[in-house]
Amino acid sequence: MSVAAPVDAAGKPVIEPLSSKAIAAGFDHYEKVAKSAVEGGAEIYSTNCFASLAKDFSWSTLDRCGAFDQAAVRMADADVSYFNQSELDYFASEAAAGRYLAVGTTAGLSGDNADVRLAQLQKEAADQRLPKLSSKSAVSAAAATEDAAEAPVMDEYTPEEELAAE
């Protein structure tokens, strides 16, 4: 991934402080996606979020993407039933951290500074509220197809048949 981070006059990357506002936005976005009941929606959002950084990098967007992932990581830790196996792999703590660190270092953070920024993000993310979902939010397409296949087949009803029977 190529990241075009802003640079100063000397050509050094301009690194902005961690954005608490972006962290809150990441959690808000996660809540909306989780409640949308689209299987794989969180993984799709995260993939697109990080991909967008290659086109238009900003530190606050990186923080929002990272916070979104942290919300999903925490939700997966709380209840794996909301995720399919692909999402569980994608939102494994190490995988989510790796995405954030990779973009952060590509944008100009040293490895140590990227680790510190991630730790700060995780600390702030731990204070954010997770969405309350009443039941498994996503129904897989395969399960929906299976349910439809098992549904009884009804004969077509016409009102004329009822009138003729009288």
VOPAGU-2260 file (C-alpha; in pm, 1 decimal, decimal comma):
REM VOPAGU-2260
SITE   aa  ch    i         X         Y         Z
SITE  MET   A    0       0,0       0,0       0,0
SITE  SER   A    1     135,0     336,7     -95,2
SITE  VAL   A    2      49,2     608,2     153,6
SITE  ALA   A    3     103,6     973,5      71,9
SITE  ALA   A    4     134,2    1132,6     415,2
SITE  PRO   A    5     170,5    1509,0     440,7
SITE  VAL   A    6     530,6    1629,7     463,2
SITE  ASP   A    7     688,0    1948,7     593,9
SITE  ALA   A    8     923,8    2178,8     402,4
SITE  ALA   A    9    1217,1    1951,7     487,8
SITE  GLY   A   10    1034,2    1651,1     343,7
SITE  LYS   A   11     974,0    1489,2     681,9
SITE  PRO   A   12     628,3    1342,8     750,3
SITE  VAL   A   13     392,2    1566,0     946,4
SITE  ILE   A   14     255,5    1345,5    1220,8
SITE  GLU   A   15     -64,0    1462,9    1386,8
SITE  PRO   A   16    -160,7    1361,8    1740,0
SITE  LEU   A   17    -403,0    1077,9    1800,9
SITE  SER   A   18    -759,9    1195,0    1737,1
SITE  SER   A   19   -1010,9    1116,5    2012,8
SITE  LYS   A   20   -1285,2    1247,4    1784,7
SITE  ALA   A   21   -1184,2     998,6    1514,2
SITE  ILE   A   22   -1179,5     716,2    1769,3
SITE  ALA   A   23   -1536,0     798,5    1874,0
SITE  ALA   A   24   -1635,8     813,9    1506,0
SITE  GLY   A   25   -1480,1     472,1    1443,8
SITE  PHE   A   26   -1690,5     322,0    1721,9
SITE  ASP   A   27   -2002,9     498,7    1591,6
SITE  HIS   A   28   -1937,9     360,2    1244,3
SITE  TYR   A   29   -1886,0      12,6    1387,7
SITE  GLU   A   30   -2219,5      31,9    1568,3
SITE  LYS   A   31   -2399,7     128,9    1247,2
SITE  VAL   A   32   -2234,7    -149,9    1049,7
SITE  ALA   A   33   -2297,9    -408,6    1322,6
SITE  LYS   A   34   -2665,3    -315,8    1341,8
SITE  SER   A   35   -2703,9    -327,3     962,9
SITE  ALA   A   36   -2717,5    -708,7     975,5
SITE  VAL   A   37   -2498,5    -751,3     667,9
SITE  GLU   A   38   -2272,2   -1051,4     702,2
SITE  GLY   A   39   -1914,8    -947,7     641,4
SITE  GLY   A   40   -2009,4    -580,1     660,4
SITE  ALA   A   41   -1750,9    -498,4     926,0
SITE  GLU   A   42   -1473,0    -663,7     727,4
SITE  ILE   A   43   -1580,2    -481,7     411,3
SITE  TYR   A   44   -1591,6    -147,2     593,3
SITE  SER   A   45   -1247,8    -200,3     745,5
SITE  THR   A   46   -1093,5    -310,1     416,8
SITE  ASN   A   47   -1235,6      -5,8     239,5
SITE  CYS   A   48   -1135,3     225,8     523,3
SITE  PHE   A   49    -771,5     119,1     512,6
SITE  ALA   A   50    -770,5     115,6     130,8
SITE  SER   A   51    -895,6     474,9     127,7
SITE  LEU   A   52    -579,7     580,3     309,7
SITE  ALA   A   53    -373,8     499,4       0,5
SITE  LYS   A   54    -575,3     754,4    -196,9
SITE  ASP   A   55    -621,9    1027,9      61,4
SITE  PHE   A   56    -415,8     976,0     375,6
SITE  SER   A   57    -491,9    1153,0     699,6
SITE  TRP   A   58    -397,2    1063,1    1053,2
SITE  SER   A   59    -754,6    1106,3    1173,1
SITE  THR   A   60    -877,2     859,9     909,6
SITE  LEU   A   61    -611,9     611,9    1020,3
SITE  ASP   A   62    -732,5     656,3    1378,8
SITE  ARG   A   63   -1096,5     607,8    1272,1
SITE  CYS   A   64   -1007,8     289,7    1081,1
SITE  GLY   A   65    -805,4     163,5    1376,2
SITE  ALA   A   66   -1084,4     241,9    1621,9
SITE  PHE   A   67   -1338,2      64,4    1401,6
SITE  ASP   A   68   -1115,5    -242,6    1406,2
SITE  GLN   A   69   -1071,5    -216,9    1783,3
SITE  ALA   A   70   -1449,6    -209,4    1825,9
SITE  ALA   A   71   -1476,8    -526,5    1617,2
SITE  VAL   A   72   -1191,1    -690,6    1809,5
SITE  ARG   A   73   -1363,0    -613,7    2139,9
SITE  MET   A   74   -1699,1    -735,9    2009,6
SITE  ALA   A   75   -1541,6   -1060,5    1887,2
SITE  ASP   A   76   -1380,5   -1106,5    2228,6
SITE  ALA   A   77   -1720,2   -1050,9    2392,9
SITE  ASP   A   78   -1928,1   -1277,3    2167,2
SITE  VAL   A   79   -1794,0   -1465,9    1866,1
SITE  SER   A   80   -2146,6   -1548,6    1746,3
SITE  TYR   A   81   -2166,9   -1212,2    1569,3
SITE  PHE   A   82   -1886,4   -1309,1    1331,3
SITE  ASN   A   83   -1819,4   -1571,1    1067,3
SITE  GLN   A   84   -1477,7   -1739,8    1058,5
SITE  SER   A   85   -1338,2   -1500,6     798,5
SITE  GLU   A   86   -1429,6   -1203,8    1018,3
SITE  LEU   A   87   -1286,5   -1369,9    1328,2
SITE  ASP   A   88    -957,3   -1414,0    1144,2
SITE  TYR   A   89    -967,5   -1061,3    1002,6
SITE  PHE   A   90   -1045,8    -905,4    1341,7
SITE  ALA   A   91    -799,5   -1110,3    1542,9
SITE  SER   A   92    -619,7    -865,6    1768,7
SITE  GLU   A   93    -282,8    -919,6    1600,3
SITE  ALA   A   94    -426,9    -879,5    1250,4
SITE  ALA   A   95    -603,2    -554,4    1339,7
SITE  ALA   A   96    -288,7    -420,5    1505,7
SITE  GLY   A   97     -83,7    -520,7    1202,5
SITE  ARG   A   98    -304,0    -321,3     965,5
SITE  TYR   A   99    -279,4      -9,8    1180,3
SITE  LEU   A  100      95,7     -41,2    1235,2
SITE  ALA   A  101     166,7    -108,6     867,6
SITE  VAL   A  102      -7,9     207,7     754,6
SITE  GLY   A  103     133,2     413,3    1041,7
SITE  THR   A  104     491,7     316,2     965,4
SITE  THR   A  105     439,5     361,9     591,0
SITE  ALA   A  106     311,3     712,4     666,2
SITE  GLY   A  107     625,4     801,2     858,3
SITE  LEU   A  108     603,8     673,4    1214,5
SITE  SER   A  109     900,4     481,3    1347,5
SITE  GLY   A  110     819,2     130,1    1462,9
SITE  ASP   A  111     840,5     239,6    1826,1
SITE  ASN   A  112     623,0     546,0    1770,6
SITE  ALA   A  113     368,3     338,1    1580,0
SITE  ASP   A  114     353,3      96,2    1874,3
SITE  VAL   A  115     300,6     386,5    2115,1
SITE  ARG   A  116      26,1     536,7    1897,6
SITE  LEU   A  117    -149,4     199,6    1871,2
SITE  ALA   A  118    -127,8     151,7    2248,6
SITE  GLN   A  119    -281,6     497,0    2298,8
SITE  LEU   A  120    -558,1     416,0    2051,6
SITE  GLN   A  121    -627,6      84,0    2226,1
SITE  LYS   A  122    -638,5     259,3    2564,6
SITE  GLU   A  123    -891,1     515,6    2440,5
SITE  ALA   A  124   -1085,4     246,7    2255,8
SITE  ALA   A  125   -1118,4      46,4    2578,1
SITE  ASP   A  126   -1321,7     335,6    2721,6
SITE  GLN   A  127   -1565,3     341,5    2428,6
SITE  ARG   A  128   -1905,6     176,3    2454,0
SITE  LEU   A  129   -1972,3    -131,6    2243,0
SITE  PRO   A  130   -2309,2    -153,7    2070,3
SITE  LYS   A  131   -2577,9    -361,1    2234,7
SITE  LEU   A  132   -2702,2    -612,7    1982,9
SITE  SER   A  133   -3009,3    -811,3    2077,2
SITE  SER   A  134   -2929,7   -1115,6    1867,3
SITE  LYS   A  135   -2683,7   -1227,7    1605,3
SITE  SER   A  136   -2677,8    -925,8    1380,0
SITE  ALA   A  137   -2594,9   -1095,9    1054,0
SITE  VAL   A  138   -2771,9   -1382,5     886,6
SITE  SER   A  139   -2556,1   -1564,5     639,6
SITE  ALA   A  140   -2675,6   -1593,2     284,1
SITE  ALA   A  141   -2624,9   -1970,3     305,8
SITE  ALA   A  142   -2845,4   -1995,9     615,2
SITE  ALA   A  143   -3113,9   -1783,7     452,9
SITE  THR   A  144   -3103,3   -2005,5     143,6
SITE  GLU   A  145   -3124,6   -2320,5     357,0
SITE  ASP   A  146   -3420,6   -2177,7     547,2
SITE  ALA   A  147   -3594,6   -2088,9     222,7
SITE  ALA   A  148   -3530,2   -2437,9      83,4
SITE  GLU   A  149   -3685,9   -2597,2     392,0
SITE  ALA   A  150   -3998,0   -2379,1     386,4
SITE  PRO   A  151   -4314,7   -2564,7     289,8
SITE  VAL   A  152   -4437,4   -2508,4     -61,4
SITE  MET   A  153   -4785,6   -2361,7     -65,8
SITE  ASP   A  154   -5031,4   -2423,3    -343,1
SITE  GLU   A  155   -5132,5   -2108,3    -518,5
SITE  TYR   A  156   -5452,0   -1971,8    -371,4
SITE  THR   A  157   -5716,0   -1807,8    -581,4
SITE  PRO   A  158   -6033,6   -1650,9    -442,3
SITE  GLU   A  159   -6235,6   -1815,4    -722,4
SITE  GLU   A  160   -6167,5   -2158,5    -570,2
SITE  GLU   A  161   -6314,1   -2046,7    -238,6
SITE  LEU   A  162   -6623,4   -1904,7    -407,5
SITE  ALA   A  163   -6671,2   -2223,2    -610,7
SITE  ALA   A  164   -6655,8   -2433,1    -292,7
SITE  GLU   A  165   -6952,7   -2244,6    -139,3
